[in-house]
Amino acid sequence: MAWAAQVDWLYPATGQRSCHDLSGRRMPCSGSGQDGEIRAGMPWPSPRFDTEGEEVRDRLTGLTWSRDALPAGFPLQWDEALRFVRGLNREGWLGRRDWRLPNRRELRSLMSYQTRLPALPEDHPFVNLFSGWYWSSTSAAIAPNHAWYVHMEGARMFYGGKDQSFMVWPVRGEGNGLLAATGQERCFDAMGRQIPCAGTGQDGDTRTGRPWPAPRFRPLAGAVLDRLSGLCWARDADLTAGPVRWDEALAAVAELARRDPAAGWRLPNINELEMLVDCSRHSPALPGSAPFAAVRDGYWSSTSSLFEPDWAWALYLDRGATGVGQKGGRHFHVWPVCDRRAAAGGADSG
C-alpha cells in the first residue's frame, strides 16, 4: 500500500471538534485558534472502522486490531505481555501469526480527543475494553526499565516500570504509512539492560511505521521543516520567553500570525507536538539533528482535554510524554507551527 507521503497530511487528526475556554465552558470555535477550529491532520474516514469477524481494521491507519480489547483477560508485566503476544502467534490466534504488541504511536493512534471514558472514537466496535493503562512495545529512553503505556479512560501517555502489570491489546499489519516510526532502534530487558532485539517483539525489533527521511530537518527562512511530518516549526522554540497560561499561548501565536500572515502560524495540536518526539532520546526527546534553539521541557498544545475541559494537552518534551495542564496556570511554553504548504516559499538558509 502506498505511503501516506502521497497525501497532504502525514499524521492523523486528533478528532477534536469542540472548543473550550479557560474555565472549560464550550465556546464558538471561529477565530479561537484551537484544535477544534483548525482540525489539522489526516481527517478520519467515516465509518472509521471495518469489522471483519473478530478483527477490526482501522481505516485511518490501515492497522488491524483484535475486536477483543482484553484477550489476556488480566494485567501482565511488560515481559509477560510480549511473551503473551508471541504465544498468540505460535497458536495462530484468529488464524494469524503476525500479531505484535503495538508501539506507543500505534496504540495512541486509537485515541479520540473528543471523547472520554473511553477515549476512543464514538463509532468504535471493540469489546471488553478496560478503562485503564495498556502497554506499548516502546521502552522509555529516560528510564529503560520502564515502558510507555496509554490510558483508555482519558488518553494520557506516560511510562511505568516494566515490573508493573497492565493490559495488552494486540495489533497486526503494516498500516498505510500514516503513522511514522518512533525512532527506537534498541531493546531493553525489564531491568533496563540493553539486549539483542531479534525475536523480542519490542519496538526496537519491529520498527513499524513510516521510515524517517534523511536528513529529517531542513532549515527554511525563519523556520525548520520537519520532513517526517511535513510541518514547519519556529526555529526559536520559546516564543513567549517563558511559561504562560493556555489563553496567553493562543494569543501569542495569533499575534505572530498577524505579523506574518503568509506563514499561517498556529499553536500545534497534541498529535503535531508528539510527532517531534524521538523515542530513542530524552532531555530533550528530540532527534539529535534537530536544529532548534531555546528548547524547553514542556509545551502547550491547542487541544483541550475533554476529560476536564479546563485543562489542555501538553507535550513533556524532556521525557516525550503527553499529559495535561490546567489552562489557568503558567505551566508550559509556546512553540508555533505552520503547514509545509504555507512555508513553501521560504528559501533554504543552510
Secondary structure by P-SEA (a helix, b strand, c coil): ccccccccccccccccccccccccccccccccccccccccccccccccccccccbbbccccccccccccccccccccaaaaaaaaaaaaaaccccccccccccccccccccccccccccccccccccccccbbbbccccccccccbbbbbbccccccccccccbbbbbbbbbccccccccccccccccccccccccccccccccccccccccccccccccccbbbccccccccccccccccccccaaaaaaaaaaaaaaccccccccccaaaaaaaccccccccccccccccccccccccccccccccccbbbbbccccccccccccccccbbbbbbbcccccccccccc
